[in-house]
Amino acid sequence: MKTCHRFIRIKTGHERHIQSVLSHATRHPDRPAGKYSAKQSVDAKRAMARALNVHLARCRECG
Ligand SMILES: [Zn+2]
């Protein structure tokens, strides 16, 4: 599948956010903040998938 530079930018931005949330969750696994971060990373992955799907549905360059 070919993807455009906007797809890459959306993906990179979301992945950076997911990484930062995940590293926080890993550092504090037993604290409420860590558990909250673990849940947030799941939400963030879902948001990334949604954003990329919306992009794919509209973009003429991807596919
Ligand atoms: Zn695209």
N, CA, C, O and the ligand as a Tripos MOL2 file, in Angstrom:
@<TRIPOS>MOLECULE
protein
  253   251    64     0     0
PROTEIN
NO_CHARGES

@<TRIPOS>ATOM
      1 N           0.8460   -1.2040    0.0000 N.3       1 MET1
      2 CA          0.0000    0.0000    0.0000 C.3       1 MET1
      3 C           0.8800    1.2510    0.0000 C.2       1 MET1
      4 O           1.8680    1.3330    0.7290 O.2       1 MET1
      5 N           0.5000    2.2220   -0.8320 N.am      2 LYS2
      6 CA          1.2400    3.4810   -0.9050 C.3       2 LYS2
      7 C           0.5720    4.4820    0.0280 C.2       2 LYS2
      8 O          -0.6560    4.5720    0.0670 O.2       2 LYS2
      9 N           1.3690    5.2310    0.7780 N.am      3 THR3
     10 CA          0.8010    6.2430    1.6590 C.3       3 THR3
     11 C           1.4910    7.5840    1.4150 C.2       3 THR3
     12 O           2.6670    7.6330    1.0520 O.2       3 THR3
     13 N           0.7550    8.6510    1.6170 N.am      4 CYS4
     14 CA          1.3000    9.9810    1.3510 C.3       4 CYS4
     15 C           1.9860   10.5540    2.5840 C.2       4 CYS4
     16 O           1.9510    9.9640    3.6640 O.2       4 CYS4
     17 N           2.6160   11.7220    2.4010 N.am      5 HIS5
     18 CA          3.3570   12.3150    3.5080 C.3       5 HIS5
     19 C           2.4480   12.7310    4.6580 C.2       5 HIS5
     20 O           2.8700   12.7570    5.8130 O.2       5 HIS5
     21 N           1.1770   13.0620    4.3310 N.am      6 ARG6
     22 CA          0.2650   13.4400    5.4130 C.3       6 ARG6
     23 C          -0.0700   12.2390    6.2980 C.2       6 ARG6
     24 O          -0.1690   12.3580    7.5190 O.2       6 ARG6
     25 N          -0.2440   11.0720    5.6520 N.am      7 PHE7
     26 CA         -0.4940    9.8410    6.3940 C.3       7 PHE7
     27 C           0.6560    9.5800    7.3780 C.2       7 PHE7
     28 O           0.4360    9.2660    8.5480 O.2       7 PHE7
     29 N           1.8930    9.7200    6.8640 N.am      8 ILE8
     30 CA          3.0740    9.4930    7.7010 C.3       8 ILE8
     31 C           3.0880   10.4840    8.8740 C.2       8 ILE8
     32 O           3.4090   10.1220   10.0060 O.2       8 ILE8
     33 N           2.7330   11.7360    8.5780 N.am      9 ARG9
     34 CA          2.7760   12.7520    9.6260 C.3       9 ARG9
     35 C           1.7460   12.4540   10.7160 C.2       9 ARG9
     36 O           2.0450   12.5740   11.9040 O.2       9 ARG9
     37 N           0.5430   12.0690   10.3160 N.am     10 ILE10
     38 CA         -0.5000   11.7140   11.2900 C.3      10 ILE10
     39 C          -0.0150   10.5380   12.1410 C.2      10 ILE10
     40 O          -0.1130   10.5510   13.3680 O.2      10 ILE10
     41 N           0.5140    9.5170   11.4500 N.am     11 LYS11
     42 CA          0.9690    8.3040   12.1300 C.3      11 LYS11
     43 C           2.1100    8.6160   13.1080 C.2      11 LYS11
     44 O           2.1000    8.1550   14.2490 O.2      11 LYS11
     45 N           3.0850    9.3950   12.6540 N.am     12 THR12
     46 CA          4.2360    9.7200   13.4900 C.3      12 THR12
     47 C           3.8070   10.4940   14.7390 C.2      12 THR12
     48 O           4.2680   10.2130   15.8450 O.2      12 THR12
     49 N           2.9260   11.4620   14.5470 N.am     13 GLY13
     50 CA          2.4620   12.2610   15.6740 C.3      13 GLY13
     51 C           1.7500   11.4120   16.7070 C.2      13 GLY13
     52 O           1.9980   11.5430   17.9060 O.2      13 GLY13
     53 N           0.8620   10.5400   16.2430 N.am     14 HIS14
     54 CA          0.1310    9.6730   17.1670 C.3      14 HIS14
     55 C           1.0690    8.6860   17.8510 C.2      14 HIS14
     56 O           0.9360    8.4190   19.0450 O.2      14 HIS14
     57 N           2.0180    8.1470   17.0900 N.am     15 GLU15
     58 CA          2.9320    7.1610   17.6790 C.3      15 GLU15
     59 C           3.7990    7.7920   18.7570 C.2      15 GLU15
     60 O           4.1040    7.1590   19.7680 O.2      15 GLU15
     61 N           4.1960    9.0460   18.5360 N.am     16 ARG16
     62 CA          5.0040    9.7370   19.5340 C.3      16 ARG16
     63 C           4.1990    9.9000   20.8240 C.2      16 ARG16
     64 O           4.7110    9.6920   21.9240 O.2      16 ARG16
     65 N           2.9240   10.2770   20.6620 N.am     17 HIS17
     66 CA          2.0480   10.4480   21.8270 C.3      17 HIS17
     67 C           1.8640    9.1110   22.5560 C.2      17 HIS17
     68 O           1.9580    9.0530   23.7820 O.2      17 HIS17
     69 N           1.6050    8.0440   21.8030 N.am     18 ILE18
     70 CA          1.4140    6.7190   22.4000 C.3      18 ILE18
     71 C           2.6680    6.2970   23.1590 C.2      18 ILE18
     72 O           2.5820    5.7630   24.2640 O.2      18 ILE18
     73 N           3.8300    6.5380   22.5610 N.am     19 GLN19
     74 CA          5.0910    6.1770   23.2100 C.3      19 GLN19
     75 C           5.2640    6.9000   24.5410 C.2      19 GLN19
     76 O           5.6790    6.2910   25.5280 O.2      19 GLN19
     77 N           4.9520    8.1840   24.5750 N.am     20 SER20
     78 CA          5.1520    8.9440   25.8040 C.3      20 SER20
     79 C           4.1810    8.4800   26.8880 C.2      20 SER20
     80 O           4.5440    8.4030   28.0620 O.2      20 SER20
     81 N           2.9400    8.1700   26.4890 N.am     21 VAL21
     82 CA          1.9630    7.6680   27.4500 C.3      21 VAL21
     83 C           2.3930    6.2910   27.9630 C.2      21 VAL21
     84 O           2.2950    6.0040   29.1560 O.2      21 VAL21
     85 N           2.8700    5.4440   27.0460 N.am     22 LEU22
     86 CA          3.2910    4.0910   27.4210 C.3      22 LEU22
     87 C           4.5000    4.1160   28.3560 C.2      22 LEU22
     88 O           4.5600    3.3460   29.3150 O.2      22 LEU22
     89 N           5.4540    4.9910   28.0800 N.am     23 SER23
     90 CA          6.6530    5.0240   28.9220 C.3      23 SER23
     91 C           6.2750    5.5110   30.3210 C.2      23 SER23
     92 O           6.8710    5.0790   31.3080 O.2      23 SER23
     93 N           5.3060    6.3920   30.4100 N.am     24 HIS24
     94 CA          4.8200    6.8300   31.7120 C.3      24 HIS24
     95 C           4.1510    5.6720   32.4430 C.2      24 HIS24
     96 O           4.3600    5.4870   33.6420 O.2      24 HIS24
     97 N           3.3460    4.8920   31.7230 N.am     25 ALA25
     98 CA          2.6580    3.7480   32.3210 C.3      25 ALA25
     99 C           3.6690    2.7120   32.8130 C.2      25 ALA25
    100 O           3.4620    2.0880   33.8530 O.2      25 ALA25
    101 N           4.7630    2.5280   32.0690 N.am     26 THR26
    102 CA          5.7810    1.5430   32.4330 C.3      26 THR26
    103 C           6.5690    1.9860   33.6620 C.2      26 THR26
    104 O           7.0000    1.1600   34.4660 O.2      26 THR26
    105 N           6.7540    3.3000   33.7980 N.am     27 ARG27
    106 CA          7.5300    3.8050   34.9250 C.3      27 ARG27
    107 C           6.7510    3.7340   36.2340 C.2      27 ARG27
    108 O           7.3460    3.5960   37.3040 O.2      27 ARG27
    109 N           5.4160    3.8290   36.1550 N.am     28 HIS28
    110 CA          4.6020    3.8180   37.3780 C.3      28 HIS28
    111 C           3.5050    2.7660   37.2890 C.2      28 HIS28
    112 O           2.3250    3.1120   37.3440 O.2      28 HIS28
    113 N           3.8620    1.4940   37.1540 N.am     29 PRO29
    114 CA          2.8430    0.4580   36.9260 C.3      29 PRO29
    115 C           1.8880    0.2890   38.1050 C.2      29 PRO29
    116 O           0.7460   -0.1250   37.9080 O.2      29 PRO29
    117 N           2.3310    0.6020   39.3330 N.am     30 ASP30
    118 CA          1.4950    0.3520   40.5130 C.3      30 ASP30
    119 C           0.7540    1.5880   41.0110 C.2      30 ASP30
    120 O          -0.0420    1.5220   41.9470 O.2      30 ASP30
    121 N           1.0330    2.7080   40.3660 N.am     31 ARG31
    122 CA          0.3910    3.9450   40.8110 C.3      31 ARG31
    123 C          -0.8460    4.2130   39.9720 C.2      31 ARG31
    124 O          -0.9220    3.7940   38.8170 O.2      31 ARG31
    125 N          -1.8150    4.9110   40.5520 N.am     32 PRO32
    126 CA         -3.0240    5.2550   39.7710 C.3      32 PRO32
    127 C          -2.6860    5.9700   38.4710 C.2      32 PRO32
    128 O          -3.3160    5.7320   37.4410 O.2      32 PRO32
    129 N          -1.6820    6.8540   38.5240 N.am     33 ALA33
    130 CA         -1.2990    7.5930   37.3200 C.3      33 ALA33
    131 C          -0.8070    6.6400   36.2340 C.2      33 ALA33
    132 O          -1.0670    6.8420   35.0480 O.2      33 ALA33
    133 N          -0.0850    5.5900   36.6610 N.am     34 GLY34
    134 CA          0.4060    4.6090   35.6990 C.3      34 GLY34
    135 C          -0.7230    3.8150   35.0850 C.2      34 GLY34
    136 O          -0.7220    3.5420   33.8850 O.2      34 GLY34
    137 N          -1.6930    3.4420   35.9160 N.am     35 LYS35
    138 CA         -2.8440    2.6950   35.3980 C.3      35 LYS35
    139 C          -3.6500    3.5620   34.4460 C.2      35 LYS35
    140 O          -4.1360    3.0940   33.4170 O.2      35 LYS35
    141 N          -3.7840    4.8280   34.8040 N.am     36 TYR36
    142 CA         -4.4960    5.7590   33.9470 C.3      36 TYR36
    143 C          -3.7750    5.8810   32.6030 C.2      36 TYR36
    144 O          -4.4130    5.9190   31.5510 O.2      36 TYR36
    145 N          -2.4520    5.9410   32.6450 N.am     37 SER37
    146 CA         -1.6810    6.0470   31.4130 C.3      37 SER37
    147 C          -1.8410    4.8030   30.5490 C.2      37 SER37
    148 O          -1.9190    4.9020   29.3250 O.2      37 SER37
    149 N          -1.8910    3.6290   31.1820 N.am     38 ALA38
    150 CA         -2.0690    2.3860   30.4300 C.3      38 ALA38
    151 C          -3.3960    2.4150   29.6740 C.2      38 ALA38
    152 O          -3.4710    2.0050   28.5160 O.2      38 ALA38
    153 N          -4.4310    2.8990   30.3370 N.am     39 LYS39
    154 CA         -5.7340    3.0080   29.6860 C.3      39 LYS39
    155 C          -5.6800    4.0490   28.5710 C.2      39 LYS39
    156 O          -6.2490    3.8590   27.4960 O.2      39 LYS39
    157 N          -4.9890    5.1470   28.8460 N.am     40 GLN40
    158 CA         -4.8570    6.2010   27.8370 C.3      40 GLN40
    159 C          -4.1510    5.7240   26.5800 C.2      40 GLN40
    160 O          -4.4840    6.1500   25.4740 O.2      40 GLN40
    161 N          -3.1720    4.8360   26.7490 N.am     41 SER41
    162 CA         -2.4430    4.3410   25.5780 C.3      41 SER41
    163 C          -3.3710    3.5290   24.6850 C.2      41 SER41
    164 O          -3.2460    3.5650   23.4610 O.2      41 SER41
    165 N          -4.3120    2.7880   25.3000 N.am     42 VAL42
    166 CA         -5.2920    2.0250   24.5140 C.3      42 VAL42
    167 C          -6.1800    2.9970   23.7340 C.2      42 VAL42
    168 O          -6.4400    2.8070   22.5460 O.2      42 VAL42
    169 N          -6.6410    4.0450   24.4330 N.am     43 ASP43
    170 CA         -7.4650    5.0520   23.7650 C.3      43 ASP43
    171 C          -6.6880    5.7330   22.6500 C.2      43 ASP43
    172 O          -7.2330    6.0030   21.5800 O.2      43 ASP43
    173 N          -5.4050    6.0130   22.9020 N.am     44 ALA44
    174 CA         -4.5860    6.7070   21.9120 C.3      44 ALA44
    175 C          -4.3890    5.8490   20.6640 C.2      44 ALA44
    176 O          -4.4020    6.3620   19.5450 O.2      44 ALA44
    177 N          -4.2060    4.5400   20.8600 N.am     45 LYS45
    178 CA         -4.0610    3.6420   19.7070 C.3      45 LYS45
    179 C          -5.3410    3.6060   18.8870 C.2      45 LYS45
    180 O          -5.3150    3.5790   17.6570 O.2      45 LYS45
    181 N          -6.4560    3.6070   19.6000 N.am     46 ARG46
    182 CA         -7.7460    3.5940   18.9190 C.3      46 ARG46
    183 C          -7.9270    4.8950   18.1270 C.2      46 ARG46
    184 O          -8.3940    4.8840   16.9880 O.2      46 ARG46
    185 N          -7.5450    6.0170   18.7590 N.am     47 ALA47
    186 CA         -7.6670    7.3210   18.0910 C.3      47 ALA47
    187 C          -6.7880    7.3740   16.8450 C.2      47 ALA47
    188 O          -7.1820    7.9450   15.8280 O.2      47 ALA47
    189 N          -5.5920    6.7780   16.9230 N.am     48 MET48
    190 CA         -4.6970    6.7580   15.7650 C.3      48 MET48
    191 C          -5.3290    5.9610   14.6310 C.2      48 MET48
    192 O          -5.3290    6.4090   13.4840 O.2      48 MET48
    193 N          -5.8690    4.7820   14.9430 N.am     49 ALA49
    194 CA         -6.4940    3.9430   13.9230 C.3      49 ALA49
    195 C          -7.6560    4.6860   13.2700 C.2      49 ALA49
    196 O          -7.8440    4.6280   12.0550 O.2      49 ALA49
    197 N          -8.4250    5.3800   14.0910 N.am     50 ARG50
    198 CA         -9.5700    6.1150   13.5630 C.3      50 ARG50
    199 C          -9.1020    7.2440   12.6450 C.2      50 ARG50
    200 O          -9.6210    7.4160   11.5420 O.2      50 ARG50
    201 N          -8.1120    8.0130   13.1140 N.am     51 ALA51
    202 CA         -7.6160    9.1450   12.3280 C.3      51 ALA51
    203 C          -7.0450    8.6680   10.9910 C.2      51 ALA51
    204 O          -7.2660    9.3010    9.9590 O.2      51 ALA51
    205 N          -6.3120    7.5540   11.0110 N.am     52 LEU52
    206 CA         -5.7150    7.0460    9.7710 C.3      52 LEU52
    207 C          -6.7830    6.5140    8.8320 C.2      52 LEU52
    208 O          -6.6770    6.6820    7.6170 O.2      52 LEU52
    209 N          -7.8070    5.8750    9.3740 N.am     53 ASN53
    210 CA         -8.8950    5.3780    8.5320 C.3      53 ASN53
    211 C          -9.6560    6.5160    7.8760 C.2      53 ASN53
    212 O         -10.0140    6.4420    6.7000 O.2      53 ASN53
    213 N          -9.9000    7.5710    8.6450 N.am     54 VAL54
    214 CA        -10.5780    8.7450    8.0850 C.3      54 VAL54
    215 C          -9.7280    9.3270    6.9610 C.2      54 VAL54
    216 O         -10.2420    9.6890    5.9030 O.2      54 VAL54
    217 N          -8.4270    9.4110    7.2030 N.am     55 HIS55
    218 CA         -7.5430    9.9320    6.1710 C.3      55 HIS55
    219 C          -7.5770    9.0570    4.9150 C.2      55 HIS55
    220 O          -7.7060    9.5620    3.8000 O.2      55 HIS55
    221 N          -7.4600    7.7540    5.1060 N.am     56 LEU56
    222 CA         -7.4490    6.8270    3.9630 C.3      56 LEU56
    223 C          -8.7220    6.9180    3.1380 C.2      56 LEU56
    224 O          -8.6960    6.7980    1.9130 O.2      56 LEU56
    225 N          -9.8350    7.1320    3.8290 N.am     57 ALA57
    226 CA        -11.1170    7.1910    3.1220 C.3      57 ALA57
    227 C         -11.2060    8.4420    2.2530 C.2      57 ALA57
    228 O         -11.9130    8.4510    1.2460 O.2      57 ALA57
    229 N         -10.4830    9.5090    2.6450 N.am     58 ARG58
    230 CA        -10.6050   10.7820    1.9380 C.3      58 ARG58
    231 C          -9.4560   11.0810    1.0030 C.2      58 ARG58
    232 O          -9.6010   11.8820    0.0800 O.2      58 ARG58
    233 N          -8.3070   10.4470    1.2260 N.am     59 CYS59
    234 CA         -7.1060   10.8220    0.5050 C.3      59 CYS59
    235 C          -7.0610   10.1800   -0.8720 C.2      59 CYS59
    236 O          -7.3970    9.0070   -1.0320 O.2      59 CYS59
    237 N          -6.6400   10.9610   -1.8690 N.am     60 ARG60
    238 CA         -6.5330   10.4360   -3.2240 C.3      60 ARG60
    239 C          -5.1610    9.8140   -3.4670 C.2      60 ARG60
    240 O          -4.9870    9.0300   -4.4000 O.2      60 ARG60
    241 N          -4.1900   10.1640   -2.6300 N.am     61 GLU61
    242 CA         -2.8270    9.6840   -2.8410 C.3      61 GLU61
    243 C          -2.5820    8.3250   -2.1880 C.2      61 GLU61
    244 O          -1.7440    7.5510   -2.6500 O.2      61 GLU61
    245 N          -3.3150    8.0380   -1.1120 N.am     62 CYS62
    246 CA         -3.1000    6.7750   -0.4160 C.3      62 CYS62
    247 C          -3.9040    5.6730   -1.0780 C.2      62 CYS62
    248 O          -4.9880    5.8970   -1.6170 O.2      62 CYS62
    249 N          -3.3450    4.4830   -1.0200 N.am     63 GLY63
    250 CA         -4.0930    3.3520   -1.5350 C.3      63 GLY63
    251 C          -3.2010    2.3520   -2.2610 C.2      63 GLY63
    252 O          -3.6880    1.3350   -2.7560 O.2      63 GLY63
    253 ZN         -2.9070   10.2210    2.1590 Zn       64 ZN64
@<TRIPOS>BOND
     1     1     2 1
     2     2     3 1
     3     3     4 2
     4     3     5 am
     5     5     6 1
     6     6     7 1
     7     7     8 2
     8     7     9 am
     9     9    10 1
    10    10    11 1
    11    11    12 2
    12    11    13 am
    13    13    14 1
    14    14    15 1
    15    15    16 2
    16    15    17 am
    17    17    18 1
    18    18    19 1
    19    19    20 2
    20    19    21 am
    21    21    22 1
    22    22    23 1
    23    23    24 2
    24    23    25 am
    25    25    26 1
    26    26    27 1
    27    27    28 2
    28    27    29 am
    29    29    30 1
    30    30    31 1
    31    31    32 2
    32    31    33 am
    33    33    34 1
    34    34    35 1
    35    35    36 2
    36    35    37 am
    37    37    38 1
    38    38    39 1
    39    39    40 2
    40    39    41 am
    41    41    42 1
    42    42    43 1
    43    43    44 2
    44    43    45 am
    45    45    46 1
    46    46    47 1
    47    47    48 2
    48    47    49 am
    49    49    50 1
    50    50    51 1
    51    51    52 2
    52    51    53 am
    53    53    54 1
    54    54    55 1
    55    55    56 2
    56    55    57 am
    57    57    58 1
    58    58    59 1
    59    59    60 2
    60    59    61 am
    61    61    62 1
    62    62    63 1
    63    63    64 2
    64    63    65 am
    65    65    66 1
    66    66    67 1
    67    67    68 2
    68    67    69 am
    69    69    70 1
    70    70    71 1
    71    71    72 2
    72    71    73 am
    73    73    74 1
    74    74    75 1
    75    75    76 2
    76    75    77 am
    77    77    78 1
    78    78    79 1
    79    79    80 2
    80    79    81 am
    81    81    82 1
    82    82    83 1
    83    83    84 2
    84    83    85 am
    85    85    86 1
    86    86    87 1
    87    87    88 2
    88    87    89 am
    89    89    90 1
    90    90    91 1
    91    91    92 2
    92    91    93 am
    93    93    94 1
    94    94    95 1
    95    95    96 2
    96    95    97 am
    97    97    98 1
    98    98    99 1
    99    99   100 2
   100    99   101 am
   101   101   102 1
   102   102   103 1
   103   103   104 2
   104   103   105 am
   105   105   106 1
   106   106   107 1
   107   107   108 2
   108   107   109 am
   109   109   110 1
   110   110   111 1
   111   111   112 2
   112   111   113 am
   113   113   114 1
   114   114   115 1
   115   115   116 2
   116   115   117 am
   117   117   118 1
   118   118   119 1
   119   119   120 2
   120   119   121 am
   121   121   122 1
   122   122   123 1
   123   123   124 2
   124   123   125 am
   125   125   126 1
   126   126   127 1
   127   127   128 2
   128   127   129 am
   129   129   130 1
   130   130   131 1
   131   131   132 2
   132   131   133 am
   133   133   134 1
   134   134   135 1
   135   135   136 2
   136   135   137 am
   137   137   138 1
   138   138   139 1
   139   139   140 2
   140   139   141 am
   141   141   142 1
   142   142   143 1
   143   143   144 2
   144   143   145 am
   145   145   146 1
   146   146   147 1
   147   147   148 2
   148   147   149 am
   149   149   150 1
   150   150   151 1
   151   151   152 2
   152   151   153 am
   153   153   154 1
   154   154   155 1
   155   155   156 2
   156   155   157 am
   157   157   158 1
   158   158   159 1
   159   159   160 2
   160   159   161 am
   161   161   162 1
   162   162   163 1
   163   163   164 2
   164   163   165 am
   165   165   166 1
   166   166   167 1
   167   167   168 2
   168   167   169 am
   169   169   170 1
   170   170   171 1
   171   171   172 2
   172   171   173 am
   173   173   174 1
   174   174   175 1
   175   175   176 2
   176   175   177 am
   177   177   178 1
   178   178   179 1
   179   179   180 2
   180   179   181 am
   181   181   182 1
   182   182   183 1
   183   183   184 2
   184   183   185 am
   185   185   186 1
   186   186   187 1
   187   187   188 2
   188   187   189 am
   189   189   190 1
   190   190   191 1
   191   191   192 2
   192   191   193 am
   193   193   194 1
   194   194   195 1
   195   195   196 2
   196   195   197 am
   197   197   198 1
   198   198   199 1
   199   199   200 2
   200   199   201 am
   201   201   202 1
   202   202   203 1
   203   203   204 2
   204   203   205 am
   205   205   206 1
   206   206   207 1
   207   207   208 2
   208   207   209 am
   209   209   210 1
   210   210   211 1
   211   211   212 2
   212   211   213 am
   213   213   214 1
   214   214   215 1
   215   215   216 2
   216   215   217 am
   217   217   218 1
   218   218   219 1
   219   219   220 2
   220   219   221 am
   221   221   222 1
   222   222   223 1
   223   223   224 2
   224   223   225 am
   225   225   226 1
   226   226   227 1
   227   227   228 2
   228   227   229 am
   229   229   230 1
   230   230   231 1
   231   231   232 2
   232   231   233 am
   233   233   234 1
   234   234   235 1
   235   235   236 2
   236   235   237 am
   237   237   238 1
   238   238   239 1
   239   239   240 2
   240   239   241 am
   241   241   242 1
   242   242   243 1
   243   243   244 2
   244   243   245 am
   245   245   246 1
   246   246   247 1
   247   247   248 2
   248   247   249 am
   249   249   250 1
   250   250   251 1
   251   251   252 2
@<TRIPOS>SUBSTRUCTURE
     1 MET1         2 RESIDUE 1 A MET
     2 LYS2         6 RESIDUE 1 A LYS
     3 THR3        10 RESIDUE 1 A THR
     4 CYS4        14 RESIDUE 1 A CYS
     5 HIS5        18 RESIDUE 1 A HIS
     6 ARG6        22 RESIDUE 1 A ARG
     7 PHE7        26 RESIDUE 1 A PHE
     8 ILE8        30 RESIDUE 1 A ILE
     9 ARG9        34 RESIDUE 1 A ARG
    10 ILE10       38 RESIDUE 1 A ILE
    11 LYS11       42 RESIDUE 1 A LYS
    12 THR12       46 RESIDUE 1 A THR
    13 GLY13       50 RESIDUE 1 A GLY
    14 HIS14       54 RESIDUE 1 A HIS
    15 GLU15       58 RESIDUE 1 A GLU
    16 ARG16       62 RESIDUE 1 A ARG
    17 HIS17       66 RESIDUE 1 A HIS
    18 ILE18       70 RESIDUE 1 A ILE
    19 GLN19       74 RESIDUE 1 A GLN
    20 SER20       78 RESIDUE 1 A SER
    21 VAL21       82 RESIDUE 1 A VAL
    22 LEU22       86 RESIDUE 1 A LEU
    23 SER23       90 RESIDUE 1 A SER
    24 HIS24       94 RESIDUE 1 A HIS
    25 ALA25       98 RESIDUE 1 A ALA
    26 THR26      102 RESIDUE 1 A THR
    27 ARG27      106 RESIDUE 1 A ARG
    28 HIS28      110 RESIDUE 1 A HIS
    29 PRO29      114 RESIDUE 1 A PRO
    30 ASP30      118 RESIDUE 1 A ASP
    31 ARG31      122 RESIDUE 1 A ARG
    32 PRO32      126 RESIDUE 1 A PRO
    33 ALA33      130 RESIDUE 1 A ALA
    34 GLY34      134 RESIDUE 1 A GLY
    35 LYS35      138 RESIDUE 1 A LYS
    36 TYR36      142 RESIDUE 1 A TYR
    37 SER37      146 RESIDUE 1 A SER
    38 ALA38      150 RESIDUE 1 A ALA
    39 LYS39      154 RESIDUE 1 A LYS
    40 GLN40      158 RESIDUE 1 A GLN
    41 SER41      162 RESIDUE 1 A SER
    42 VAL42      166 RESIDUE 1 A VAL
    43 ASP43      170 RESIDUE 1 A ASP
    44 ALA44      174 RESIDUE 1 A ALA
    45 LYS45      178 RESIDUE 1 A LYS
    46 ARG46      182 RESIDUE 1 A ARG
    47 ALA47      186 RESIDUE 1 A ALA
    48 MET48      190 RESIDUE 1 A MET
    49 ALA49      194 RESIDUE 1 A ALA
    50 ARG50      198 RESIDUE 1 A ARG
    51 ALA51      202 RESIDUE 1 A ALA
    52 LEU52      206 RESIDUE 1 A LEU
    53 ASN53      210 RESIDUE 1 A ASN
    54 VAL54      214 RESIDUE 1 A VAL
    55 HIS55      218 RESIDUE 1 A HIS
    56 LEU56      222 RESIDUE 1 A LEU
    57 ALA57      226 RESIDUE 1 A ALA
    58 ARG58      230 RESIDUE 1 A ARG
    59 CYS59      234 RESIDUE 1 A CYS
    60 ARG60      238 RESIDUE 1 A ARG
    61 GLU61      242 RESIDUE 1 A GLU
    62 CYS62      246 RESIDUE 1 A CYS
    63 GLY63      250 RESIDUE 1 A GLY
    64 ZN64       253 GROUP 0 **** ****
